Each structure stands twice: as structure tokens, then as C-alpha cells.
């Protein structure tokens, strides 16, 4: 996992999401998932409503926020953790060891706040990290209910909030390499505007949410979930085998179905055509493409 900022389905997922917990159900052998489904609470994103045909020119931008191999290794975990570890916990925002303060208890670390940092940030809520192993899988889980307000003229941002849970799983041998199950929502404002930067993520990250899962095996990434992006809407994403090529760090390889009012198929070319564009095929067979903005 890397969380580096650079310059993304189904009703079935929603129905199953609250059915299991840390003592999770056995792996979903009937449908091929290798990591037992975790109890991550009520879905943060559901009911895709985006007109994916009319707004097809925005699909690359949306995909970059939820699919591996475009701007992030895996944005469904990297974006929330980037906001916590890099933005919120920087010295200009947090007071190391006191606001928030850490509580260690076995395999669990809790960052508790309800404090005001030296530089004028009002913190409320907490972040909890829990580690455990079960059979041949090692888990790390983050549970967030955190709000930070920049109450100063020279704040790095105006508001930052992280809610929900995400579980990262690493296989120890076998077919599973890594798995991410995420049910997270973030809300951040002022991160770019306060730096006088005109960046479309300013609007997008006002309401970023993902409820879904991503498992990486030798075949690639299997992805299924529902995404929401500020200024755009809610869309479903599903792929059986999306691969990431080290020779092209800005485009994966493979097909993904994007659903909303209708559905389209995106075909990514990876290193064979590493130009940040994907073929787009509609249900009636029309072919076009969507590209980076």
C-alpha cells in the first residue's frame, strides 16, 4: 500500500455488507472471493444513479479515484489513509503524542482526540487500527469517526472528516496476494483552494465514498463495489481481472463494467497503449473512449 498523492457494484454487495464481522463468515467459496466478508457497517455508498453514457467523459477521472494502477496503488484504502497519515497527522496540524494522543492495547492502536492542536485545529473523534491473523491471512483494520476543523487563517484545509471502516488483508502463500474491503467516506474542503490551486479534486473529495472489495490474485484484481464522488454522482464498478503493469504506472490492463442509469464497458490498455485513455462500449455496441482530463 502506498498513499502518495500524484499531479476508483452491485446490490448484492450492499445486501451482504452487514452480515459478518471480525469473526467473519467463511470465504465466499461459492462466488470465488478468498477473504471472508467483514462487518463494516451500513453502506456508505449505494444505489448507482450516474448517467454513465451522458457523462462518459468523466469516467476516467472517476476511475482514478477507485481503481488500482491509475493514480494510486489502491485508492479505496490509499485515499482515506493518505488524508489521515499524511494530511491530518503532519506537524502543522497535529501535536505529536497529545492531539491526538495514542493508546496502545495489544494489537490495537487508538488515536483519540477531542482536543485543539497548538496550530489551531479542532479535533473530535478517533481512529482505531487493529491487527490480527486468521489461518493464512494477516489483517489490518482501520475504524474512523474523525473530524478536524482548521480554525485559523493559515490552516492547511478548512475541514477534514473520515468515517467508516477498511480492512487490508495479506495472504501468506496460496492464490491470495492482498485484499481490501472498504466502507469509507471522506469529506475534505480547502485542501487545494487554500493553496490557490485549481484542482478538480477540491469538489470530488467533498463527498468521496466507497463500499466494496478488491482482491489481488495471480489473475489480477477482482473488484466489485459502489462509488460516490462529489460533483459527479454514484456509480457501480465491477471487474473480474484488472492487472497493473510496472511498465505503465498510469493505466491498468483489462475490462471493467461501470453501471448507473445504464452501463458501459471500459477497456484499459496498460503498457500496450499507455496514454491514459480507455475504450468505452455502450450496451448498444457504440464505441468511443474516455480519457484523463
C-alpha positions as CSV (number, residue, x, y, z in Angstrom):
1,X,0.0,0.0,0.0
2,X,1.2,3.4,-0.8
3,X,-0.5,6.7,-0.1
4,X,1.2,9.1,-2.3
5,X,-0.8,12.0,-4.0
6,X,0.2,12.2,-7.7
7,X,-0.1,15.6,-10.3
8,X,-11.8,4.1,-8.4
9,X,-21.3,-2.9,-7.5
10,X,-23.7,-4.3,-7.2
11,X,-26.8,-4.6,-5.0
12,X,-25.5,-7.9,-3.8
13,X,-22.6,-6.2,-2.2
14,X,-24.9,-3.9,-0.3
15,X,-27.1,-6.7,0.8
16,X,-24.2,-8.8,2.2
17,X,-22.2,-6.0,3.7
18,X,-23.5,-6.1,7.2
19,X,-23.7,-9.9,7.5
20,X,-20.4,-10.6,9.2
21,X,-17.7,-9.2,11.5
22,X,-14.1,-9.6,12.6
23,X,-15.2,-13.1,13.4
24,X,-16.1,-13.1,9.7
25,X,-18.0,-15.7,7.7
26,X,-16.0,-18.3,5.9
27,X,-14.7,-17.2,2.5
28,X,-17.3,-16.9,-0.2
29,X,-16.3,-20.1,-1.9
30,X,-19.5,-20.1,-4.0
31,X,-18.6,-16.9,-5.8
32,X,-14.8,-17.1,-5.7
33,X,-13.9,-14.5,-3.1
34,X,-10.9,-15.5,-0.9
35,X,-11.2,-13.2,2.1
36,X,-14.1,-13.6,4.4
37,X,-16.6,-10.8,4.2
38,X,-16.1,-8.4,7.1
39,X,-18.8,-6.5,9.0
40,X,-18.1,-2.8,8.1
41,X,-21.5,-1.4,8.9
42,X,-24.2,0.2,6.8
43,X,-23.1,1.0,3.3
44,X,-21.5,4.5,2.8
45,X,-22.3,4.3,-1.0
46,X,-25.2,2.6,-2.6
47,X,-27.8,2.9,-5.4
48,X,-25.8,3.9,-8.5
49,X,-27.5,6.8,-10.2
50,X,-24.9,8.3,-12.6
51,X,-25.9,8.5,-16.3
52,X,-22.7,6.8,-17.4
53,X,-23.4,7.4,-21.1
54,X,-24.2,11.1,-20.9
55,X,-21.2,11.7,-18.5
56,X,-18.8,9.2,-20.1
57,X,-16.2,11.9,-20.4
58,X,-15.9,11.9,-16.6
59,X,-15.4,8.1,-16.2
60,X,-11.6,8.1,-16.4
61,X,-11.5,10.8,-13.7
62,X,-13.9,8.8,-11.5
63,X,-12.0,5.6,-12.1
64,X,-8.7,7.2,-11.0
65,X,-10.4,7.6,-7.5
66,X,-11.4,4.0,-7.1
67,X,-9.4,1.7,-9.4
68,X,-5.8,0.5,-8.9
69,X,-3.0,1.4,-11.3
70,X,-4.0,4.9,-12.4
71,X,-3.1,7.5,-9.7
72,X,-2.9,5.2,-6.7
73,X,-1.9,1.6,-5.9
74,X,-5.4,1.1,-4.4
75,X,-7.3,4.3,-3.9
76,X,-10.1,2.6,-1.9
77,X,-7.7,2.4,1.0
78,X,-4.9,4.8,0.0
79,X,-7.1,7.9,-0.2
80,X,-8.5,7.7,3.4
81,X,-5.2,6.7,4.8
82,X,-3.4,9.5,2.9
83,X,-5.8,12.0,4.5
84,X,-5.2,10.6,8.0
85,X,-1.5,9.8,7.9
86,X,-0.1,12.5,5.6
87,X,-2.5,15.4,5.8
88,X,-4.1,15.2,9.3
89,X,-1.0,13.9,11.2
90,X,1.5,16.3,9.8
91,X,3.2,18.6,12.3
92,X,1.3,21.7,11.1
93,X,-2.0,20.1,12.0
94,X,-1.4,17.6,14.8
95,X,0.6,17.8,18.1
96,X,2.7,14.6,18.2
97,X,1.7,12.5,21.2
98,X,-1.0,14.8,22.5
99,X,-3.5,15.9,19.9
100,X,-4.5,13.3,19.0
101,X,-3.0,11.0,21.6
102,X,-2.3,7.3,21.1
103,X,-3.5,4.5,23.3
104,X,-1.8,1.1,22.7
105,X,-3.6,-2.1,23.7
106,X,-2.2,-5.4,22.4
107,X,-2.8,-5.5,18.7
108,X,-4.9,-2.3,18.7
109,X,-3.8,1.4,18.4
110,X,-6.3,4.2,19.1
111,X,-5.8,7.8,18.2
112,X,-8.1,9.8,20.5
113,X,-8.8,13.5,20.0
114,X,-11.5,15.9,21.3
115,X,-8.7,18.5,21.5
116,X,-7.4,21.6,20.0
117,X,-3.9,21.5,18.5
118,X,-1.3,24.2,19.0
119,X,-1.7,25.5,15.5
120,X,-5.5,25.9,15.8
121,X,-7.1,22.7,14.6
122,X,-10.2,21.4,16.4
123,X,-10.1,17.6,16.6
124,X,-13.1,15.4,17.5
125,X,-13.5,11.6,17.3
126,X,-11.0,8.9,16.9
127,X,-9.1,6.5,14.5
128,X,-8.6,2.8,15.6
129,X,-6.2,0.4,14.0
130,X,-6.5,-3.3,14.8
131,X,-4.2,-6.2,13.7
132,X,-4.8,-9.9,13.8
133,X,-4.2,-13.1,11.9
134,X,-6.6,-15.9,10.9
135,X,-5.4,-19.1,9.2
136,X,-3.2,-17.9,6.3
137,X,-4.3,-14.3,6.2
138,X,-3.0,-11.3,8.2
139,X,-5.4,-8.4,8.7
140,X,-5.1,-4.7,9.5
141,X,-8.4,-2.8,10.1
142,X,-9.0,0.9,10.5
143,X,-12.2,2.3,12.0
144,X,-12.6,6.0,11.7
145,X,-15.0,8.6,13.1
146,X,-12.8,11.7,12.9
147,X,-13.5,15.4,12.3
148,X,-10.9,18.2,12.1
149,X,-11.7,21.9,11.6
150,X,-9.0,24.3,10.6
151,X,-9.8,27.2,12.9
152,X,-7.0,29.6,11.8
153,X,-6.3,31.9,8.9
154,X,-3.3,29.9,7.7
155,X,-4.9,26.5,8.0
156,X,-3.8,23.7,5.6
157,X,-7.5,23.0,5.0
158,X,-10.9,24.1,6.2
159,X,-12.5,20.8,7.1
160,X,-11.5,17.1,7.0
161,X,-13.6,14.1,8.1
162,X,-13.1,10.4,7.7
163,X,-15.9,7.9,8.6
164,X,-16.2,4.2,8.2
165,X,-14.0,1.1,8.1
166,X,-11.5,-0.5,5.8
167,X,-9.7,-3.9,6.1
168,X,-6.5,-4.8,4.4
169,X,-5.7,-8.5,4.1
170,X,-2.4,-10.1,3.1
171,X,-2.2,-13.7,2.1
172,X,0.6,-16.0,3.3
173,X,1.1,-18.3,0.3
174,X,-1.8,-19.5,-1.8
175,X,-3.6,-17.6,-4.5
176,X,-4.4,-14.5,-2.5
177,X,-1.9,-11.7,-2.5
178,X,-3.8,-8.9,-1.0
179,X,-7.4,-8.0,-0.4
180,X,-9.2,-4.7,0.6
181,X,-12.7,-4.4,1.9
182,X,-13.7,-0.8,2.4
183,X,-16.8,1.0,3.5
184,X,-15.4,4.6,3.9
185,X,-16.5,8.1,3.4
186,X,-14.3,11.2,3.4
187,X,-15.1,14.9,3.3
188,X,-12.3,17.4,2.9
189,X,-12.5,21.1,1.9
190,X,-9.9,23.7,1.3
191,X,-7.0,21.4,0.7
192,X,-6.3,22.8,-2.7
193,X,-8.2,26.2,-2.6
194,X,-6.2,27.4,0.4
195,X,-3.0,26.7,-1.7
196,X,-4.6,28.7,-4.6
197,X,-4.6,25.6,-6.7
198,X,-7.4,24.9,-9.2
199,X,-7.8,21.2,-8.8
200,X,-11.0,19.1,-9.6
201,X,-10.3,17.0,-6.5
202,X,-11.5,20.0,-4.5
203,X,-15.1,19.2,-5.5
204,X,-14.6,15.5,-5.8
205,X,-13.3,15.0,-2.3
206,X,-16.1,17.0,-0.7
207,X,-18.0,13.7,-0.9
208,X,-15.9,10.6,-1.7
209,X,-17.3,7.3,-0.7
210,X,-16.7,3.6,-1.5
211,X,-18.4,0.4,-0.4
212,X,-16.8,-2.6,-1.9
213,X,-14.0,-5.1,-2.2
214,X,-10.8,-5.7,-4.2
215,X,-8.8,-8.9,-4.2
216,X,-5.5,-9.3,-5.9
217,X,-4.5,-12.8,-7.1
218,X,-2.2,-14.1,-9.8
219,X,-5.0,-13.4,-12.2
220,X,-5.2,-9.7,-11.3
221,X,-7.6,-7.5,-9.3
222,X,-11.2,-8.7,-8.8
223,X,-13.2,-5.6,-8.0
224,X,-16.9,-5.1,-7.0
225,X,-18.3,-2.0,-5.3
226,X,-20.3,1.2,-5.4
227,X,-18.5,4.6,-5.5
228,X,-19.6,8.1,-5.0
229,X,-17.7,11.2,-6.0
230,X,-18.6,14.9,-5.2
231,X,-19.9,16.8,-8.2
232,X,-20.4,13.6,-10.2
233,X,-22.7,11.1,-8.5
234,X,-22.8,7.4,-7.7
235,X,-21.7,4.5,-9.9
236,X,-21.0,0.8,-9.7
237,X,-17.7,-0.7,-10.6
238,X,-17.1,-4.4,-11.4
239,X,-14.1,-6.3,-12.9
240,X,-13.0,-9.9,-12.9
241,X,-9.3,-9.4,-13.7
242,X,-7.8,-5.9,-13.9
243,X,-4.0,-6.1,-13.9
244,X,-1.4,-3.4,-13.2
245,X,1.8,-3.4,-15.3
246,X,5.0,-1.9,-13.8
247,X,5.8,-0.6,-17.4
248,X,2.8,1.7,-17.3
249,X,2.1,3.4,-14.0
250,X,-0.9,5.4,-15.3
251,X,-3.2,2.8,-16.8
252,X,-4.2,-0.8,-15.8
253,X,-5.0,-3.5,-18.3
254,X,-8.4,-5.2,-18.6
255,X,-12.1,-4.5,-18.7
256,X,-14.4,-3.0,-16.1
257,X,-18.2,-2.6,-16.1
258,X,-19.4,0.8,-15.0
259,X,-23.1,1.0,-14.0
260,X,-25.6,3.6,-13.1
261,X,-28.7,4.7,-15.1
262,X,-27.3,2.4,-17.8
263,X,-24.0,0.5,-18.0
264,X,-20.8,0.7,-20.2
265,X,-17.7,-1.3,-20.5
266,X,-14.3,0.3,-20.2
267,X,-11.3,-1.4,-21.8
268,X,-7.9,-0.3,-20.4
269,X,-4.8,-1.0,-22.4
270,X,-2.0,-0.6,-19.9
271,X,1.6,-0.8,-21.3
272,X,0.3,-1.6,-24.8
273,X,-1.1,2.0,-25.1
274,X,-0.1,3.9,-22.0
275,X,-1.8,7.2,-22.8
276,X,-4.5,7.5,-20.0
277,X,-7.5,6.6,-22.2
278,X,-9.8,3.7,-22.1
279,X,-12.1,2.3,-24.8
280,X,-15.8,2.8,-23.9
281,X,-18.5,0.4,-25.2
282,X,-22.2,1.1,-24.6
283,X,-25.0,-1.5,-24.4
284,X,-26.0,-0.9,-28.0
285,X,-22.5,-1.5,-29.2
286,X,-21.4,2.1,-29.7
287,X,-17.7,2.5,-29.2
288,X,-15.8,5.6,-28.0
289,X,-13.3,6.4,-25.4
290,X,-12.8,8.2,-22.1
291,X,-9.6,9.9,-21.2
292,X,-7.9,11.8,-18.4
293,X,-8.9,15.4,-18.1
